Amino acid sequence: MPPPVLPAALQHRPMHPDDAPAWADLLAVIEEVDGTGEHHSAADLARELADPDLDLDHDSVLVLDGGRPVAYQVLRLRAGPDGNVVHTDGGVHPAFRARGLGSYLLDLAQRRAGDLDAGLQVRVPAHVADAVALAEGAGFVAARWWSTLHRDLTRPVEPAPLAEGLELHLLGPGYDAVRWDEPLRAARNASFTGHFGSAPESADTFAHHRTGSRAFRSECSAAACTPDGQVVGFLLAFEYDARTAATGNRDLYVMTVGTLEPWRGRGIGGALLGHALLRAQEQGFGSSSLTVDEENATGALGVYTRAGYGVASRAVTYVPTLWPASRRFPVRESPDSGARVDG
């Protein structure tokens, strides 16, 4: 096929580390129209551009109108159990939509995935009609649905006891990366084996995206351990300063919760969640949120709804119809999550 053609008068290049402020400005304009609830600071995005797994020269694109960014795309390659997968993150300035920019970026993503012999996943907000139409118009099909859940922390939190024989270890304040990073990473990789779109994380990747993030809040994070110190369950909590500044509300985002398979069904996730929410209340957080796979086989959605969370918004992961059979996920209709919107 011929290479994609950029609309006239626009240029593109790879993203550079010093593009973070301009990228933040572009995302703010996109958020005003799309209303996804996501807010990004230049400092957060600078860290994204410093991702040790990101090849900026080959896996990032910034589209410019003169010197002004009007669209972007970042591709992240992950090695999964069924082969490599490329995840896309992209957006177009509202004033530049309906000019073929979205199709241009998606075409670049498909070609890059082909070069890497990888499947391609595109996750878009379910309520953003332009993004849904782009994916479906390109022949992509829905593979998975995700719910962003919300809980009002002005409502009471009922703590749940930890399973007998386990000990709760607080991860902060004063997080000790030498003590905890490797046990937490091992528990994260083991507990997410077989989850849709998940892949094992290296030590550098885990530290960069989780415990080394500016958003990590160790004082609301914890691990459940056996008496000999093995981590069998954990919860890592975040707070995004840009969101707090934009909304005036402190929201505790539950980034990652995991329980090792032999320990599931003992209420460990619920106990860790109750601890995190109580700590968040003590520190003045007004709400908590998280994102969950609606078809999560471990029953995570039920744990969260019992803790008082309800659906605030949804997203859908699309994949190309003509994926290699070894990397094709079943096509899904939108499931009924059964979760109540939290009032």
Solvent accessible surface area in square Angstrom, and as a share of the most:
residue,aa,sasa,rsa
1,M,199,0.89
2,P,106,0.67
3,P,96,0.60
4,P,33,0.21
5,V,128,0.74
6,L,31,0.15
7,P,30,0.19
8,A,96,0.74
9,A,83,0.64
10,L,20,0.10
11,Q,88,0.39
12,H,85,0.38
13,R,68,0.25
14,P,46,0.29
15,M,2,0.01
16,H,79,0.35
17,P,94,0.59
18,D,115,0.60
19,D,11,0.06
20,A,3,0.02
21,P,76,0.48
22,A,35,0.27
23,W,4,0.02
24,A,13,0.10
25,D,94,0.49
26,L,6,0.03
27,L,22,0.11
28,A,56,0.43
29,V,51,0.29
30,I,17,0.09
31,E,25,0.11
32,E,144,0.65
33,V,93,0.54
34,D,20,0.10
35,G,48,0.46
36,T,49,0.29
37,G,33,0.31
38,E,105,0.47
39,H,52,0.23
40,H,70,0.31
41,S,32,0.20
42,A,37,0.29
43,A,47,0.36
44,D,26,0.13
45,L,4,0.02
46,A,44,0.34
47,R,76,0.28
48,E,54,0.24
49,L,7,0.04
50,A,67,0.52
51,D,6,0.03
52,P,74,0.46
53,D,68,0.35
54,L,21,0.11
55,D,57,0.30
56,L,30,0.15
57,D,104,0.54
58,H,116,0.52
59,D,12,0.06
60,S,4,0.03
61,V,20,0.11
62,L,1,0.01
63,V,0,0.00
64,L,22,0.11
65,D,47,0.25
66,G,52,0.50
67,G,72,0.69
68,R,116,0.42
69,P,19,0.12
70,V,0,0.00
71,A,0,0.00
72,Y,9,0.04
73,Q,9,0.04
74,V,0,0.00
75,L,10,0.05
76,R,38,0.14
77,L,64,0.32
78,R,56,0.21
79,A,67,0.52
80,G,23,0.22
81,P,110,0.69
82,D,91,0.47
83,G,24,0.23
84,N,48,0.25
85,V,17,0.10
86,V,1,0.00
87,H,50,0.22
88,T,22,0.13
89,D,53,0.27
90,G,45,0.43
91,G,14,0.14
92,V,16,0.09
93,H,25,0.11
94,P,36,0.22
95,A,63,0.49
96,F,13,0.06
97,R,52,0.19
98,A,115,0.89
99,R,128,0.47
100,G,38,0.37
101,L,2,0.01
102,G,17,0.16
103,S,65,0.42
104,Y,13,0.05
105,L,7,0.03
106,L,12,0.06
107,D,34,0.18
108,L,41,0.21
109,A,0,0.00
110,Q,71,0.32
111,R,79,0.29
112,R,50,0.18
113,A,4,0.03
114,G,54,0.52
115,D,113,0.58
116,L,42,0.21
117,D,91,0.47
118,A,12,0.09
119,G,0,0.00
120,L,3,0.02
121,Q,8,0.03
122,V,18,0.10
123,R,119,0.44
124,V,14,0.08
125,P,39,0.24
126,A,36,0.28
127,H,100,0.45
128,V,14,0.08
129,A,78,0.60
130,D,82,0.43
131,A,23,0.18
132,V,31,0.18
133,A,64,0.49
134,L,62,0.31
135,A,2,0.01
136,E,94,0.42
137,G,72,0.69
138,A,49,0.38
139,G,36,0.35
140,F,7,0.03
141,V,40,0.23
142,A,18,0.14
143,A,1,0.01
144,R,30,0.11
145,W,35,0.12
146,W,28,0.10
147,S,0,0.00
148,T,44,0.26
149,L,0,0.00
150,H,55,0.25
151,R,12,0.05
152,D,36,0.19
153,L,6,0.03
154,T,115,0.67
155,R,78,0.29
156,P,111,0.70
157,V,19,0.11
158,E,152,0.68
159,P,91,0.57
160,A,46,0.36
161,P,118,0.74
162,L,43,0.21
163,A,19,0.15
164,E,173,0.78
165,G,49,0.47
166,L,18,0.09
167,E,79,0.35
168,L,75,0.37
169,H,57,0.25
170,L,88,0.44
171,L,5,0.03
172,G,9,0.09
173,P,108,0.68
174,G,73,0.70
175,Y,48,0.18
176,D,70,0.36
177,A,50,0.38
178,V,148,0.85
179,R,94,0.34
180,W,19,0.07
181,D,28,0.15
182,E,88,0.39
183,P,44,0.27
184,L,0,0.00
185,R,52,0.19
186,A,53,0.41
187,A,4,0.03
188,R,14,0.05
189,N,29,0.15
190,A,56,0.44
191,S,2,0.01
192,F,42,0.17
193,T,107,0.62
194,G,68,0.66
195,H,47,0.21
196,F,19,0.08
197,G,30,0.29
198,S,21,0.14
199,A,11,0.08
200,P,99,0.62
201,E,22,0.10
202,S,60,0.39
203,A,58,0.45
204,D,98,0.51
205,T,7,0.04
206,F,2,0.01
207,A,32,0.25
208,H,21,0.09
209,H,41,0.18
210,R,30,0.11
211,T,14,0.08
212,G,37,0.35
213,S,22,0.14
214,R,114,0.42
215,A,6,0.04
216,F,22,0.09
217,R,37,0.13
218,S,11,0.07
219,E,39,0.18
220,C,0,0.00
221,S,0,0.00
222,A,1,0.00
223,A,0,0.00
224,A,0,0.00
225,C,0,0.00
226,T,15,0.09
227,P,104,0.66
228,D,125,0.65
229,G,27,0.25
230,Q,90,0.40
231,V,7,0.04
232,V,0,0.00
233,G,0,0.00
234,F,1,0.00
235,L,1,0.00
236,L,0,0.00
237,A,0,0.00
238,F,4,0.02
239,E,9,0.04
240,Y,68,0.26
241,D,66,0.34
242,A,16,0.13
243,R,63,0.23
244,T,33,0.19
245,A,89,0.69
246,A,61,0.48
247,T,74,0.43
248,G,70,0.68
249,N,51,0.26
250,R,79,0.29
251,D,6,0.03
252,L,0,0.00
253,Y,40,0.15
254,V,6,0.03
255,M,64,0.28
256,T,6,0.04
257,V,29,0.17
258,G,7,0.07
259,T,19,0.11
260,L,23,0.11
261,E,116,0.52
262,P,94,0.59
263,W,55,0.19
264,R,85,0.31
265,G,85,0.82
266,R,129,0.47
267,G,45,0.43
268,I,3,0.02
269,G,14,0.13
270,G,24,0.23
271,A,7,0.06
272,L,0,0.00
273,L,1,0.00
274,G,6,0.06
275,H,26,0.11
276,A,0,0.00
277,L,3,0.01
278,L,55,0.28
279,R,58,0.21
280,A,0,0.00
281,Q,56,0.25
282,E,125,0.56
283,Q,54,0.24
284,G,53,0.51
285,F,8,0.03
286,G,23,0.22
287,S,5,0.03
288,S,0,0.00
289,S,3,0.02
290,L,3,0.01
291,T,52,0.30
292,V,6,0.04
293,D,14,0.07
294,E,21,0.09
295,E,53,0.24
296,N,33,0.17
297,A,107,0.83
298,T,57,0.33
299,G,38,0.37
300,A,17,0.13
301,L,27,0.13
302,G,25,0.24
303,V,40,0.23
304,Y,20,0.07
305,T,46,0.27
306,R,188,0.69
307,A,29,0.23
308,G,8,0.08
309,Y,4,0.02
310,G,0,0.00
311,V,15,0.09
312,A,64,0.50
313,S,42,0.27
314,R,67,0.24
315,A,21,0.16
316,V,1,0.00
317,T,3,0.02
318,Y,7,0.03
319,V,1,0.01
320,P,18,0.11
321,T,71,0.41
322,L,161,0.80
323,W,9,0.03
324,P,66,0.41
325,A,82,0.64
326,S,80,0.52
327,R,36,0.13
328,R,117,0.43
329,F,48,0.20
330,P,75,0.47
331,V,90,0.52
332,R,80,0.29
333,E,151,0.68
334,S,56,0.36
335,P,40,0.25
336,D,136,0.70
337,S,31,0.20
338,G,70,0.67
339,A,20,0.16
340,R,151,0.55
341,V,103,0.59
342,D,16,0.08
343,G,95,0.92
